[in-house]
């Protein structure tokens, strides 16, 4: 009753294009990945943190936080705060990175002060092929990000968004059901409880999920 091992990078015996991301995360101080969250990429999901998490420079304090049970399709990309340029002065050009002579007076504090902060993806989020998540976005539990969407605004729980910039298409459930699902938070259950109640989790009968033990 334990399900797959979340600490094994490649959980599927028939393919290596799917990988659980938590065991692949390198910088545990700035990256938090929930259990069973996976990335699917025929070119090698093990390269996700190098190819798909961009501008995550050490001078930026922002974190990438992805909850458990998320499904990330090929090409899902996170633009992190390190991509930002200081906009408070007359020029946005990053003089300091090109010459030691131009570093005088530069402070990463100024750049970070204009940052958007941590990027947080809630549990059970499905992100479609080629979607781009901009810095500091907060995506709620159970949301769906359509393929090629560019997320530049926060996404509410259990909301489907699409387009560039991504806009809400509809919510997956009525407000009362969403509130109850957030309260139940099945994604935080022990694995054996999840395994016993998969039909209730996959199904659409809220009473069965509420009764799950």
C-alpha positions as CSV (number, residue, x, y, z in Angstrom):
1,X,0.0,0.0,0.0
2,X,3.0,2.3,-0.4
3,X,2.7,3.3,-4.1
4,X,5.9,4.2,-6.1
5,X,9.1,5.2,-4.4
6,X,9.2,9.1,-4.5
7,X,13.0,9.0,-4.0
8,X,13.6,7.1,-7.3
9,X,14.2,9.6,-10.2
10,X,12.7,7.4,-12.9
11,X,9.6,5.7,-11.6
12,X,8.4,4.1,-14.8
13,X,10.2,0.9,-16.0
14,X,9.2,1.4,-19.6
15,X,10.6,4.9,-20.1
16,X,13.1,7.4,-18.8
17,X,11.4,10.5,-20.1
18,X,9.4,10.8,-16.9
19,X,11.2,11.7,-13.6
20,X,10.2,12.6,-10.1
21,X,11.8,16.0,-9.5
22,X,12.4,15.9,-5.8
23,X,15.4,13.5,-6.0
24,X,16.9,15.6,-8.8
25,X,16.8,18.9,-7.0
26,X,20.3,20.2,-6.4
27,X,20.0,23.4,-4.5
28,X,17.8,22.4,-1.6
29,X,18.1,25.8,0.1
30,X,16.4,27.5,-2.9
31,X,14.3,24.7,-4.4
32,X,11.6,22.8,-2.7
33,X,9.8,20.0,-4.6
34,X,6.9,18.0,-3.2
35,X,6.7,14.2,-3.3
36,X,5.6,12.6,-6.6
37,X,5.8,15.8,-8.6
38,X,7.1,14.8,-12.0
39,X,8.4,16.2,-15.3
40,X,8.0,14.6,-18.7
41,X,10.5,15.3,-21.3
42,X,11.9,13.0,-24.1
43,X,15.1,15.0,-24.1
44,X,15.9,14.1,-20.6
45,X,13.9,15.2,-17.5
46,X,17.0,15.0,-15.4
47,X,18.1,18.3,-17.0
48,X,15.0,20.1,-15.7
49,X,16.8,22.4,-13.2
50,X,19.4,23.4,-15.7
51,X,17.2,23.9,-18.8
52,X,13.8,24.9,-17.4
53,X,14.5,26.9,-14.2
54,X,16.1,30.0,-15.7
55,X,18.0,33.0,-14.1
56,X,18.0,31.4,-10.7
57,X,21.2,33.2,-9.7
58,X,22.8,32.9,-6.3
59,X,22.4,36.7,-5.7
60,X,18.7,36.4,-5.8
61,X,17.0,35.1,-2.6
62,X,13.9,33.9,-4.3
63,X,12.9,30.2,-4.1
64,X,11.1,27.9,-6.4
65,X,8.5,25.9,-4.4
66,X,6.5,23.2,-6.1
67,X,4.0,21.2,-4.2
68,X,3.3,17.5,-4.2
69,X,1.5,15.5,-7.0
70,X,2.1,18.1,-9.7
71,X,2.4,17.1,-13.4
72,X,4.7,19.2,-15.5
73,X,4.6,18.7,-19.3
74,X,7.6,19.0,-21.7
75,X,8.9,22.5,-21.9
76,X,7.4,23.9,-18.7
77,X,9.7,26.8,-17.9
78,X,10.1,28.9,-14.8
79,X,11.6,32.4,-15.1
80,X,13.1,33.4,-11.8
81,X,13.8,36.7,-10.2
82,X,17.4,36.8,-11.4
83,X,16.0,37.7,-14.8
84,X,14.9,41.1,-13.5
85,X,16.9,44.3,-14.2
86,X,16.8,47.3,-11.8
87,X,14.2,49.7,-13.1
88,X,14.5,52.5,-10.6
89,X,17.2,54.4,-12.5
90,X,17.4,55.9,-15.9
91,X,18.8,52.7,-17.5
92,X,17.9,49.0,-17.1
93,X,21.2,47.9,-18.6
94,X,23.2,45.5,-16.4
95,X,26.6,47.3,-16.6
96,X,28.1,45.5,-13.6
97,X,28.2,42.1,-15.2
98,X,30.4,43.1,-18.1
99,X,33.3,44.9,-16.5
100,X,34.9,45.2,-13.1
101,X,35.1,48.9,-13.7
102,X,31.4,49.0,-14.0
103,X,30.7,47.2,-10.7
104,X,31.4,50.3,-8.6
105,X,28.2,51.4,-6.9
106,X,26.3,48.3,-7.9
107,X,24.2,46.6,-5.3
108,X,22.2,43.5,-5.8
109,X,20.0,44.7,-2.9
110,X,18.6,47.3,-5.3
111,X,17.7,44.6,-7.9
112,X,16.3,42.2,-5.3
113,X,14.2,45.0,-3.8
114,X,12.2,45.1,-7.1
115,X,11.9,41.4,-7.3
116,X,8.6,39.4,-7.1
117,X,9.8,36.9,-4.4
118,X,9.3,33.2,-4.3
119,X,7.5,31.3,-7.1
120,X,5.1,28.9,-5.5
121,X,3.1,26.2,-7.2
122,X,0.5,24.5,-5.1
123,X,-0.2,20.8,-4.9
124,X,-1.9,18.8,-7.6
125,X,-1.3,21.4,-10.3
126,X,-1.1,20.3,-14.0
127,X,1.1,22.5,-16.2
128,X,0.7,22.0,-20.0
129,X,3.3,21.8,-22.7
130,X,5.5,24.8,-23.1
131,X,3.9,26.9,-20.4
132,X,6.0,29.7,-18.9
133,X,5.7,30.8,-15.3
134,X,7.0,34.3,-14.6
135,X,8.8,35.4,-11.4
136,X,7.0,35.4,-8.1
137,X,3.8,33.8,-9.3
138,X,1.5,32.0,-6.8
139,X,-0.5,29.1,-8.4
140,X,-3.1,27.5,-6.2
141,X,-3.8,23.9,-5.5
142,X,-5.6,22.0,-8.3
143,X,-5.0,24.6,-10.9
144,X,-4.5,23.8,-14.6
145,X,-2.2,25.8,-16.8
146,X,-2.9,25.4,-20.5
147,X,-0.2,24.6,-23.0
148,X,1.8,27.6,-24.1
149,X,0.3,29.8,-21.4
150,X,2.4,32.6,-20.0
151,X,1.5,33.0,-16.3
152,X,2.1,36.6,-15.2
153,X,-0.6,36.8,-12.6
154,X,-1.4,34.6,-9.6
155,X,-3.8,31.7,-10.3
156,X,-6.5,30.8,-7.8
157,X,-6.9,27.2,-6.6
158,X,-8.7,24.9,-9.0
159,X,-8.8,27.5,-11.8
160,X,-8.0,26.7,-15.4
161,X,-6.0,29.5,-17.2
162,X,-4.9,29.8,-20.8
163,X,-3.3,32.3,-23.2
164,X,-0.6,34.9,-23.1
165,X,-0.9,36.5,-20.7
166,X,-2.8,33.6,-19.0
167,X,-6.4,34.5,-18.1
168,X,-9.0,32.4,-16.2
169,X,-11.1,30.2,-18.4
170,X,-13.2,28.7,-15.7
171,X,-13.0,27.2,-12.2
172,X,-13.1,23.4,-12.0
173,X,-15.7,23.3,-9.2
174,X,-18.1,25.6,-7.4
175,X,-16.7,27.7,-4.5
176,X,-18.1,25.5,-1.7
177,X,-16.5,22.4,-3.3
178,X,-13.2,24.2,-3.7
179,X,-13.2,25.3,-0.1
180,X,-13.9,21.7,1.0
181,X,-11.2,20.2,-1.2
182,X,-8.6,22.7,0.3
183,X,-9.7,21.7,3.7
184,X,-9.5,18.0,3.0
185,X,-6.0,18.4,1.4
186,X,-5.7,14.8,0.3
187,X,-2.2,15.5,-1.0
188,X,-1.0,15.8,2.6
189,X,-2.3,12.4,3.6
190,X,0.1,9.5,4.2
191,X,0.7,7.4,1.1
192,X,-1.1,4.4,2.5
193,X,-4.2,6.4,3.0
194,X,-4.0,7.8,-0.5
195,X,-3.5,4.3,-1.9
196,X,-6.6,3.1,-0.1
197,X,-8.8,5.9,-1.4
198,X,-7.6,6.4,-4.9
199,X,-11.1,5.9,-6.3
200,X,-12.4,8.7,-4.1
201,X,-9.5,11.0,-5.1
202,X,-9.9,10.3,-8.8
203,X,-13.7,10.4,-8.6
204,X,-16.1,13.3,-8.5
205,X,-18.2,12.3,-5.4
206,X,-17.1,14.7,-2.6
207,X,-18.9,12.6,0.0
208,X,-16.7,9.6,-0.7
209,X,-13.6,11.8,-0.4
210,X,-14.9,13.3,2.9
211,X,-15.5,9.7,4.2
212,X,-12.0,8.4,3.2
213,X,-10.0,7.1,6.1
